[in-house]
Amino acid sequence: MTASERTNCVHRARCLGVADNCIFVGKQPNIVDYLCASDVLLLPSEQESFGLAALEALAVQVPVIASRVGGVPEVIDDGETGFLSEVGDLDEMADDAAQAVDGPKTAPRNGETRARLSH
């Protein structure tokens, strides 16, 4: 994330009144610690080559909400280990994130992700 992207994200969080619930940590040498404390990984990329971030999240049983781009659909089983949306469909991604965290038992959950990864 560039400095201007970070500034825009912080500004947007403040405008939405959620800044106190957000932590913008920047580049981290050990992202696993952050992933383990996460409910979901949101990956709203316009382009992705492989989807390494998604794979890292799944490795620690975190459902992934991502754009259907690049290699990401090869990593995420839509509706099983996460949710895929068209690029720019942030409303659907927000709904999917809410479902993954609070939704019905059919939503991808951490335990289900772990079970799928162990097979």
N, C-alpha and C positions, 0 to 999 in steps of 0.2 A: 504494500500500500504506500503510495507516495504521500508526501507531506500534505499536499493539497487535498487528496482523497481523505486523509485522516481528519483534516480540518473540516471538510464537508460532513463527514460522519458525526463528528462531535457536535457540530452546529445542528445537524438534523436531530440528534438525540436530545439536545437541549430544547429544540422547538417542539418536539413530541412529549416533553416532560418525562423522559425516561433516562436522562443522563446519569442520575444517581444510581441507576441499576446497571449501568454499562461500565466496562473496564476496557480501555483501549491500550493494550500492552505493547504494541509494536512488535518488531521481530524478536523472537525468543529462541534461545538455543535448545530448550527442552520443551517443545510444544505439548508433549504427552501429559505433563502435569496439568495444563489448561484443558486439554481434551477430557481428561478423567473427571474434571469438575464440571463438565458441560452436559446439558440435557440434549442438545442437538448441535450439529455443525451446519451452518448456513453457508452455501457456496453458490452465490448468485452470479457466477462468472459469465461473461459474454463469449469467452473462448477459454478452453482448457486443453492441454495436450493429452495428459494421461489421467489426471484426477488423483494424484498422490495424497493430497490433503483429505480427500474422501476416504481413501484406503486406510490412512492413519486413524481417522475417526472410527471407522468400522472395526479396526483392530482392537480398540479399547471399548467396543460395544456402544458407540454413540451413533444414533440414527443421523442420516445425512439428508438435508434438504438442498437440492442442487438444480442448476440449469441443465437441460438436456443438450450438452455440447461435448465435442471432442470425445475422449475416452471415458467420460464419466458414466454414461449408460452401461458401459461394460463392467463397471465397478459396483454400481447401485442397482439392486433389483427393486424396481419401482413398486411401492406398496408393501415391500417385504423388509428390506434393510434401510429404506429411506423413501424419499419422494422425488420425482423429477418433474420439472416444469419447463415450459418454453422460456427462452431468454427474455428477460424483462418482465415476466409475469410475477411481480412481487406480491400482489394480493394473494395469488394461489400459494406462493411460497410461505407467506405469513399464515395462511389457513393450515397448510400442511405442518408447519412448525408447531402450531397450537395443537393440532391433532396428535402429533408425535409425543408431545409433552403431557397433554391432558385428555387425549381422545379415547375412543372406544378401544376395546381389546384387540381390534383388528389393526390398529395403527402399529407401525414398527416401534418396538420397545427395546430397551437395552438388553434385557434377558433374551428376547427373541433374536436379536442381532448376534449375541454371543452363541446361541445354539446354531445359527446358520453358519457362523464362521468356523465352528468346531467340526463341521461335516466335510 
